[in-house]
Amino acid sequence: MAQNLADLFEHAVDAVPDRVAVVDGESGTEFTYTELEDRSNRVAHLLIDHGVRGGSHVAIHMHNAVDTLAGFLAAFKLRAVPVNVNYRYVRDELVYVYDDADVVAVLTQPRYADAARAATEHPVIVVDERFEETLAGCSSERDFEARADDDLFLMYTGGTTGAPKGVMWRQADMWRVLGGGIDFYSGELMADEYAQSARAGESADPMRFLMLPPLIHVSGLMPTLGALFSGNTVIFEPRFDAGRVWEVVETCRPAIMVITGDAMGRPLIDELEGRVAAGRAVDVSSLLAVSSGAALFSPALKARLLGLAPTVAISDSIGSSETGFGGIRVYSAADTSFATADHAGGPRVPAGRGATVIDDDGAPLTGPGEGWFAKTGYLPIGYYKDEAKSATIFREHEGVRMVVSGDRARREPDGAITLLGRGSQVVNTGGEKVFVEEVEGELKSHPAVVDAIVIAVADERFGQGVAAVVAVTGVPDFEAIEAHLRTRLAGYKVPRTYWVVDAVTRTPSGKPDYGWAKSIAASSDPAHVRDAARSHL
């Protein structure tokens, strides 16, 4: 049998057929593994009826729901290639992705159907009120051809800048780096493709995962698949709503809540604090851990969450669509040193299997130092239809193939890796490098700053200056914000210019939209500019 995502799911179905696989937040319906298998098989046969075949690319243009998951599984089952589509995209963006990804059909929901139809001439299958009747007429048989390790997994990633890019993986390699094929903590490989389902069959007490990131991002899809491969239960919500999330925690009793950094962490923590202050404390006793990845989870927010829920652990992992898993660290209320002197820059984690820091020549650092985050071992094939872009991040050093994602990183004395920030987003101000993620984290540690994106702006004296687009509570006191930052950052890192917005725009995965922030700076006057004479003090 193959180390194939569809096979891995089917092994779990065979091991625990009557266990609840998915709780659909939109309908409140529970689906057992057998029911999810039945539904996925029917969707697969429906796709076949619309011309989808093995190797065909089919767009999954949907927010979180059981049929979003069934769409991905259906494509994997018939050896087609599901293409994740950002449901926030407008027509021109959709035209680009549909065309670049060579999709031959689109699976979508009613609210996105008109945009999808306007962007393609290929079949658009809508999960509407008639969908159940349509599926009832489709076969539920698992009668698909044998699959292979190298069946294609394609994940489009917009990153923080530039047009979306399709990252190509062999499914066996994707399973190894993000689907549970490697133990994230020990780095040990799973013995074979049956290891996870065997454990599922031996355990009578599955864990419940509340999956908040969108399935159309690797940070939502792969934790979901990994949970299912191990016979656990996944709870979906159609859209993120902090108040609703805590209600789900009390009623559905998840053990693990999966989030994407500050974009979800801050509103969840604000909501929890508000309820506690109002005498409506939330019962979080079922929660063992809050698991964050794909975006910065600021130290100050981690500390606030641990103060509110001291029995909950926080796991923070690094990685991307191009690298897969890079490392993970667990935080507890017993140790909050990460919120003070122990923490500088982005996440600091023990290096995961194959994770390293290299110098400008591609040589791995053997001791402490700053360089580029890189990954060896199980790696993507490259970018879809873009050999030139692939060549910029997939490299060889002394015969070892590696992916260099463009993240600056520091190798610590104990071998841990601290991510400093995207090389493309570094602000060079008077010869000093400023990593925007570090400044964003410190800005958001001020109680009045709800969210922030830090960017570079032109500066006559220093070439570039540090600036920020912020959302704040009340009337902003920039002097107080600056005083707060100067206790935590060198003077040259403190933003000189600020734009204030009602809400900071982020991608569905929670990453900062730097293009949006730069457009705000280019199209409007700043709310505050500090005295230029103090810029680097």
FIMI-950348 format. One record per residue (C-alpha): z negated, y negated, x negated. Coordinates in steps of 0.05 Angstrom, whole numbers, padded with zeros to 5 digits, always signed. Layout:
ZYX
...
REM end
This chain:
+00000+00000+00000
+00012-00072-00022
-00037-00127-00037
-00004-00165+00019
-00038-00214+00067
-00013-00178+00129
-00034-00110+00102
-00103-00137+00084
-00113-00162+00155
-00089-00096+00184
-00138-00057+00140
-00195-00099+00171
-00168-00086+00242
-00168-00011+00228
-00239-00015+00200
-00273-00057+00254
-00226-00059+00315
-00278-00078+00366
-00314-00132+00326
-00303-00206+00345
-00252-00236+00297
-00242-00306+00325
-00278-00353+00372
-00227-00404+00398
-00262-00470+00407
-00208-00499+00451
-00214-00445+00504
-00281-00415+00487
-00249-00346+00485
-00270-00292+00438
-00218-00246+00407
-00234-00179+00376
-00197-00155+00316
-00155-00110+00361
-00139-00169+00408
-00120-00214+00350
-00076-00158+00322
-00043-00149+00390
-00030-00223+00397
-00003-00230+00326
+00044-00171+00336
+00070-00202+00401
+00081-00269+00367
+00118-00233+00311
+00165-00200+00361
+00174-00267+00396
+00195-00298+00329
+00244-00241+00319
+00274-00256+00388
+00286-00327+00363
+00324-00305+00301
+00267-00301+00250
+00275-00244+00201
+00243-00221+00136
+00251-00278+00086
+00262-00330+00141
+00220-00393+00138
+00184-00412+00202
+00144-00477+00211
+00073-00473+00237
+00064-00543+00265
-00004-00536+00300
-00077-00557+00299
-00131-00504+00294
-00129-00451+00349
-00124-00376+00354
-00049-00381+00362
-00043-00422+00298
-00075-00364+00262
-00033-00314+00301
+00029-00352+00280
+00012-00345+00206
-00006-00272+00214
+00057-00258+00254
+00102-00287+00200
+00067-00248+00146
+00073-00184+00187
+00149-00188+00193
+00156-00212+00120
+00177-00281+00142
+00149-00342+00106
+00104-00388+00147
+00110-00462+00128
+00049-00505+00141
+00066-00572+00173
+00020-00631+00177
+00011-00646+00251
+00003-00720+00236
+00074-00726+00211
+00123-00770+00248
+00197-00755+00258
+00224-00775+00189
+00168-00737+00153
+00182-00676+00196
+00256-00680+00183
+00241-00679+00108
+00194-00620+00110
+00235-00578+00159
+00297-00590+00116
+00265-00582+00048
+00231-00517+00070
+00294-00489+00103
+00258-00471+00167
+00297-00433+00220
+00245-00440+00276
+00184-00481+00293
+00120-00456+00327
+00082-00515+00356
+00036-00540+00411
+00054-00585+00470
+00028-00651+00440
+00075-00642+00379
+00135-00611+00415
+00175-00674+00426
+00169-00695+00354
+00188-00625+00331
+00250-00623+00376
+00271-00692+00351
+00267-00668+00279
+00306-00602+00282
+00363-00567+00317
+00330-00499+00306
+00289-00464+00360
+00223-00497+00377
+00173-00448+00407
+00118-00484+00445
+00049-00453+00458
+00043-00481+00528
+00022-00455+00596
+00082-00408+00598
+00066-00378+00530
+00020-00324+00557
+00074-00299+00605
+00124-00300+00548
+00079-00260+00502
+00065-00209+00557
+00138-00190+00554
+00136-00179+00478
+00118-00115+00442
+00048-00108+00414
+00068-00052+00367
+00055-00054+00293
+00126-00030+00278
+00146-00075+00220
+00177-00055+00154
+00136-00040+00093
+00113-00101+00055
+00107-00118-00018
+00059-00152-00067
+00112-00205-00081
+00125-00226-00009
+00126-00301-00011
+00068-00346+00006
+00091-00419+00012
+00042-00476+00020
+00067-00548+00026
+00020-00598-00005
+00028-00673+00000
-00026-00684-00052
-00047-00756-00053
+00021-00787-00070
+00094-00770-00066
+00136-00727-00019
+00107-00659+00002
+00120-00602-00046
+00124-00528-00030
+00081-00486-00077
+00106-00414-00082
+00058-00356-00094
+00065-00281-00094
+00019-00259-00037
-00018-00211-00084
-00034-00269-00130
-00056-00314-00074
-00102-00260-00049
-00132-00254-00119
-00146-00329-00126
-00165-00350-00056
-00168-00291-00008
-00227-00253-00037
-00189-00210-00087
-00236-00238-00140
-00310-00247-00132
-00316-00323-00138
-00385-00320-00171
-00378-00263-00220
-00303-00266-00233
-00298-00191-00221
-00234-00164-00190
-00235-00125-00125
-00219-00053-00140
-00160-00050-00091
-00134-00077-00026
-00182-00034+00014
-00246-00059-00018
-00259-00116+00031
-00245-00076+00094
-00287-00018+00068
-00346-00065+00061
-00332-00091+00131
-00336-00021+00159
-00402-00008+00124
-00434-00071+00151
-00458-00076+00222
-00477-00150+00216
-00416-00194+00204
-00424-00266+00183
-00399-00323+00226
-00357-00378+00193
-00348-00445+00227
-00280-00465+00198
-00270-00541+00203
-00212-00554+00154
-00142-00548+00185
-00107-00482+00180
-00045-00519+00158
-00081-00532+00092
-00099-00478+00041
-00172-00500+00045
-00173-00477+00118
-00124-00419+00118
-00147-00379+00058
-00223-00380+00073
-00204-00358+00143
-00162-00300+00118
-00214-00281+00066
-00268-00279+00121
-00224-00235+00164
-00205-00188+00108
-00281-00175+00102
-00292-00163+00176
-00327-00228+00191
-00320-00276+00251
-00286-00344+00247
-00300-00401+00296
-00246-00454+00305
-00248-00523+00334
-00182-00557+00353
-00202-00623+00321
-00260-00649+00280
-00316-00682+00320
-00383-00687+00286
-00424-00687+00350
-00387-00626+00376
-00396-00589+00310
-00472-00591+00314
-00469-00566+00386
-00427-00508+00362
-00477-00494+00307
-00532-00487+00360
-00492-00446+00409
-00448-00402+00364
-00499-00394+00307
-00452-00394+00247
-00480-00374+00179
-00427-00412+00139
-00398-00481+00155
-00334-00497+00116
-00318-00571+00106
-00274-00615+00062
-00318-00663+00023
-00341-00731+00046
-00288-00738+00101
-00326-00686+00141
-00393-00688+00105
-00411-00761+00119
-00399-00761+00195
-00435-00695+00201
-00495-00721+00162
-00495-00787+00200
-00494-00750+00266
-00550-00703+00244
-00593-00761+00220
-00581-00798+00286
-00603-00738+00326
-00665-00728+00285
-00683-00802+00292
-00673-00797+00367
-00719-00737+00372
-00661-00689+00384
-00665-00647+00321
-00611-00595+00314
-00629-00522+00304
-00594-00506+00239
-00634-00442+00225
-00572-00399+00229
-00537-00437+00173
-00543-00406+00105
-00492-00451+00070
-00445-00509+00077
-00384-00495+00035
-00341-00554+00012
-00275-00555-00025
-00209-00592-00033
-00240-00661-00035
-00299-00697-00067
-00367-00684-00036
-00409-00741-00064
-00476-00725-00096
-00512-00776-00052
-00486-00742+00010
-00506-00673-00016
-00576-00699-00028
-00580-00728+00043
-00558-00662+00074
-00607-00622+00034
-00662-00670+00055
-00644-00658+00128
-00634-00583+00122
-00674-00559+00061
-00662-00485+00076
-00586-00493+00072
-00549-00484+00007
-00487-00524-00010
-00429-00493-00047
-00378-00540-00078
-00314-00511-00107
-00255-00538-00145
-00182-00518-00141
-00116-00536-00109
-00054-00506-00078
-00024-00504-00148
-00084-00472-00184
-00122-00433-00132
-00197-00425-00144
-00224-00460-00207
-00299-00454-00202
-00358-00460-00156
-00429-00488-00159
-00486-00478-00110
-00537-00533-00096
-00605-00527-00064
-00662-00573-00042
-00702-00546-00101
-00656-00582-00150
-00628-00651-00135
-00616-00671-00208
-00541-00670-00192
-00552-00735-00153
-00578-00772-00214
-00570-00763-00289
-00541-00693-00286
-00479-00716-00250
-00423-00760-00275
-00352-00761-00250
-00328-00709-00201
-00353-00639-00186
-00384-00600-00244
-00378-00525-00237
-00383-00462-00281
-00312-00445-00301
-00280-00395-00254
-00237-00337-00279
-00178-00367-00318
-00202-00439-00312
-00202-00480-00376
-00194-00550-00405
-00136-00563-00452
-00118-00618-00500
-00052-00658-00498
-00018-00603-00538
-00038-00548-00489
-00092-00516-00533
-00156-00496-00496
-00217-00535-00518
-00267-00491-00554
-00324-00540-00549
-00345-00601-00509
-00291-00653-00497
-00244-00687-00449
-00174-00662-00432
-00134-00633-00375
-00156-00580-00325
-00113-00518-00331
-00112-00448-00302
-00086-00382-00331
-00081-00313-00300
-00058-00308-00228
-00011-00368-00218
+00042-00394-00171
+00116-00380-00183
+00130-00455-00181
+00152-00509-00133
+00203-00490-00080
+00274-00514-00099
+00247-00560-00153
+00253-00531-00223
+00245-00599-00255
+00179-00613-00222
+00156-00541-00235
+00169-00551-00309
+00121-00611-00310
+00059-00570-00291
+00076-00497-00308
+00075-00490-00383
+00064-00440-00439
+00019-00444-00499
+00024-00390-00552
+00055-00343-00501
+00003-00356-00447
+00030-00385-00381
-00014-00437-00349
-00013-00489-00294
-00035-00560-00312
-00050-00595-00246
-00055-00666-00272
-00130-00670-00264
-00170-00699-00322
-00230-00656-00338
-00288-00650-00387
-00313-00586-00418
-00389-00590-00420
-00433-00562-00476
-00452-00503-00432
-00378-00487-00417
-00379-00516-00347
-00321-00560-00324
-00328-00630-00295
-00268-00657-00258
-00258-00730-00275
-00200-00748-00230
-00125-00746-00222
-00089-00771-00284
-00040-00807-00239
-00096-00846-00207
-00133-00868-00270
-00141-00944-00275
-00129-00970-00345
-00166-01036-00348
-00166-01071-00415
-00158-01004-00450
-00216-00971-00413
-00202-00912-00368
-00233-00912-00299
-00230-00849-00256
-00225-00870-00184
-00263-00810-00156
-00325-00829-00196
-00324-00900-00169
-00310-00876-00098
-00370-00830-00101
-00416-00885-00124
-00389-00934-00073
-00403-00884-00018
-00475-00876-00043
-00489-00947-00017
-00516-00941+00054
-00469-00995+00082
-00405-00963+00055
-00378-00912+00105
-00317-00892+00064
-00276-00918+00006
-00212-00909-00033
-00207-00939-00103
-00140-00963-00130
-00111-01002-00188
-00085-01073-00177
-00048-01119-00225
-00093-01161-00270
-00065-01217-00314
-00119-01208-00366
-00133-01133-00367
-00066-01105-00343
-00100-01068-00286
-00162-01082-00246
-00206-01037-00204
-00202-01050-00129
-00227-01015-00067
-00208-01008+00006
-00272-00996+00044
-00299-00983+00113
-00369-01011+00122
-00424-01019+00173
-00437-01089+00197
-00420-01150+00156
-00408-01128+00084
-00455-01156+00031
-00411-01150-00031
-00464-01178-00077
-00511-01122-00055
-00457-01070-00063
-00441-01096-00133
-00515-01096-00153
-00520-01024-00129
-00459-01003-00169
-00482-01037-00233
-00544-00992-00234
-00496-00932-00235
-00432-00953-00269
-00408-00991-00330
-00387-01062-00312
-00313-01050-00323
-00314-00994-00270
-00342-01039-00215
-00288-01062-00166
-00271-01135-00169
-00229-01137-00106
-00243-01108-00037
-00204-01098+00027
-00243-01081+00089
-00214-01035+00143
-00242-01004+00207
-00229-00934+00181
-00203-00905+00116
-00141-00862+00125
-00144-00792+00097
-00100-00730+00100
-00119-00674+00148
-00149-00638+00089
-00196-00697+00075
-00162-00723+00013
-00155-00799+00002
-00088-00828+00021
-00076-00872-00039
-00007-00893-00015
-00038-00920+00049
-00092-00957+00009
-00040-00989-00036
+00000-01012+00024
-00063-01045+00052
-00072-01082-00013
+00001-01102-00015
+00005-01127+00056
-00061-01164+00068
-00108-01213+00035
-00172-01184+00005
-00238-01194+00038
-00274-01208-00027
-00254-01223-00100
-00307-01226-00153
-00308-01280-00206
-00256-01260-00258
-00302-01280-00315
-00348-01223-00298
-00295-01169-00291
-00315-01127-00350
-00388-01147-00356
REM end
